């Protein structure tokens, strides 16, 4: 686990422990846990929470519909459920519209329970029988579910005595409800944590923290005392969870040309979609600039990232390192921006001075990456992808396991794509020719362990030739030229 991931995990634990400590601290100190009987204030806070939840649901729901992505739609249902049921909680505030009824505590518990269910379900793969069944009804899912909840809410406000059929405010059912909610939240957190370790998308981080706060809110709803200061804390936890979700959606939007593209990457399993959605605008611009600068390597950086990711997955790298490998591979040649095009595209043999200049591109890229704030693993990919197992590579002449593993993986992926791509000084090699060269160079150029796994990967998948949409135009222009 990387230091960055460990810090996030510690922050997640603290975000749960802090509110719980505050709640139990107030509850254990009656002289501090004052009664704050404010029906109007309660209605206002609940209304804000409901409005924010509606906004999150609408945004995710629209993205899910456009993407035809059922997981995004299920995420939208989680917040739509929270918005509608919690709105009933607010409208039934004791002393505001209705008198004292069992509706408010039941609606509060139900809002978090139902949201937890949909959050848990959103982590299931689209091939799961239940999710597949829901996917076939995706167009009707959101309107049907929200209509049912609206009808239920209206009935509870019109006939509060009907709440007796949902006795979530009585023991032991309320504790059973809390247990189910916590279990569902933990399962959802587990799923989004695994996804976050891989891609570290901001919306995943927001979902993790928001789900954790909703779990704490359920504990307070179940064990708190009406109108006490400690009881009020869960309302602000839910408010904070929604603010976090909106912030996460905003940050996720910045990762792609559209919110739909960004959200698609959040739930994508395919590595192509993960890489495309996870590249920020600054890195995206660097990649395009590199591709334009070297006319004979259009698409090279992206293909190498896919090859490296396949090899890393086959070698069972943890999610954090797979992410670093993919991100570093996409920009591994950014140092070539500083190499004159006449040298990069020279059809004949390079002079010694020209070769020395080209061989500086890993160092140049490394320095550029440092300025851009890349992490150490990404920098290793950039600097060491031309090192050789026998120590004759460049720029640092490292040998064997002195070369970081990600650099050794990149060497295989980079050379394979370079050999099978047309260059100014030669035609592209065939797949068999490239594989034969890599096999001959194991123990000299390449780590034998990486070559062994690479042979297995290529036996399953002959060659990846998919381009991200934002590079297709570059490739087309270069081919026409």
Secondary structure, DSSP 8 states (H G I E B T S, - for coil): --HHHHHHHHHHHHHHHHHHHHHHHHHT-TTTS-B---HHHHHHHHHHHHHHHHHHHHHHHHHHHHHT-HHHHHHHHHHHHHHHHHHHHHHT-BTTTB-S-SHHHHHHHHHHHHHHHHHHHHTS-TTSHHHHHHHTTHHHHHHHHHHHHHHHHHHHHH-GGGGGGS-TTSTTHHHHHHHHHHHHHHHHHHHHHHHHHHH--HHHHHHHHHHHHHHHHHHHHHH--TTBHHHHHHHHHHHHHHHHHHHHHHHHHTTSSSHHHHHHHHH--SHHHHHHHH--HHHHHHHHHHHHHSGGGTTHHHHHHHHHHHHHHHTT--HHHHHHHHHHHHTTTGGGGGS-HHHHT-SS---HHHHHHHTTHHHHHHHHHHHHT--HHHHHHHHHTT--TTS--SSS---GGGS-HHHHHHHHHHHHHHHTS-BTTB----HHHHHHHHHHTBTTTB-HHHHHHHHHHHHH--------HHHHHHHHHHHH-
